[in-house]
Amino acid sequence: MTVMNYTSLETSLTAVSRIKTFEENTPSEELRADGRTFEEPPDGWPHSGRVIFASVSLNYDTPNNTALVDEKTATTWYALNDISLSIPTGQNIAIVGRSGSGKSTLLSALARMTDVAAGSILVDGFDTSRFLPSVVRSRAFNIIPQEPFFFHRTVARNLDPFGTHSDEEMLTALEKVHLLDVVIQMGGLRAEIGKLDLQLSQGQKQLLALARALLAKSEAKIVLVDEATSSVDQHTARMMQEVILHEFGGPDKTIFAVAHQLRTVMEFDTIVVMEAGRIIERGRPSDLLEDPETAFRRMWDSQS
């Protein structure tokens, strides 16, 4: 028993040490690298959701997110390498590619989770690096993550953390993602997520996160979906994409979705194919699929 208690204490102390190191060494996103003060976005920004990537490059774990250089080969490597992309308002964009191609990094840069080393990202004509990252995320983006996070509180508190929606609105959101009956059977909106966590499948957890995003959809012009369907079955994946396109799409909304299952993105307006941090193809899904020489077609065939 003494050995077990000592091992548990040692593990806990190691966790405390890592947290302390993280707190001391991780730069604050509230401080600009150039020392200047962040500006306040204008009222009504963003008003439409147009996005422009202008020669964007970045890498991780290097000063100012600059490029890594292989000393043996003198090869320069970027997580994103000179990305230029213009997305008008109302477009649904699917970003595809193999693991490590830069798909999620593209969304991270757009959401100000990491700073770019070169180039700029503009939303409705404003360079987002001028604004505090947390302000950019809260005003411009509705984010549906690959691994949803839940508080150990009630279903209602997780769906509506700020308490701005009624029970009826939350139940409607659950119904739209076909999760209403499941939640009611488990105790309803006042059931504790901690108790439900073991009862919900990974797909149901993703649906719960999607319901949460539905309640917040009116507050953002751009929806970011980071491989939310990668760990669910094909039926659930198709249903999630239908909900995303129907509920979040529109003439004044822009959707960026990183996709693993290619069959779920055939109704999107544009496919962007990435490889080694670069955009190698873009076009309508049907056009890319019809051409046997495209990278998208090869990826499609490998999944068939």
Stockholm file with secondary structure:
# STOCKHOLM 1.0

chainA/1-304         MTVMNYTSLETSLTAVSRIKTFEENTPSEELRADGRTFEEPPDGWPHSGRVIFASVSLNYDTPNNTALVDEKTATTWYALNDISLSIPTGQNIAIVGRSGSGKSTLLSALARMTDVAAGSILVDGFDTSRFLPSVVRSRAFNIIPQEPFFFHRTVARNLDPFGTHSDEEMLTALEKVHLLDVVIQMGGLRAEIGKLDLQLSQGQKQLLALARALLAKSEAKIVLVDEATSSVDQHTARMMQEVILHEFGGPDKTIFAVAHQLRTVMEFDTIVVMEAGRIIERGRPSDLLEDPETAFRRMWDSQS
#=GR chainA/1-304 SS CHHHHHHHHHHHHHHHHHHHHHHHHSCCTTSCTTSCCCBCCCTTCSSSCCEEEEEEEECSSSGGGCCEEETTTTEEECSEEEEEEEECTTCEEEEEESTTSSHHHHHHHHTTSSCCSEEEEEETTEEGGGBCHHHHHHHHEEEECSSCCCCSSBHHHHHCTTCCSCHHHHHHHHHHTTCHHHHHHTTGGGSBHHHHTTTSCHHHHHHHHHHHHHHTGGGCSEEEEESTTTTSCHHHHHHHHHHHHHHHCSTTCEEEEECSSGGGGTTSSEEEEEETTEEEEEECHHHHHHCTTSHHHHHHHHHC
#=GC SS_cons         CHHHHHHHHHHHHHHHHHHHHHHHHSCCTTSCTTSCCCBCCCTTCSSSCCEEEEEEEECSSSGGGCCEEETTTTEEECSEEEEEEEECTTCEEEEEESTTSSHHHHHHHHTTSSCCSEEEEEETTEEGGGBCHHHHHHHHEEEECSSCCCCSSBHHHHHCTTCCSCHHHHHHHHHHTTCHHHHHHTTGGGSBHHHHTTTSCHHHHHHHHHHHHHHTGGGCSEEEEESTTTTSCHHHHHHHHHHHHHHHCSTTCEEEEECSSGGGGTTSSEEEEEETTEEEEEECHHHHHHCTTSHHHHHHHHHC
//
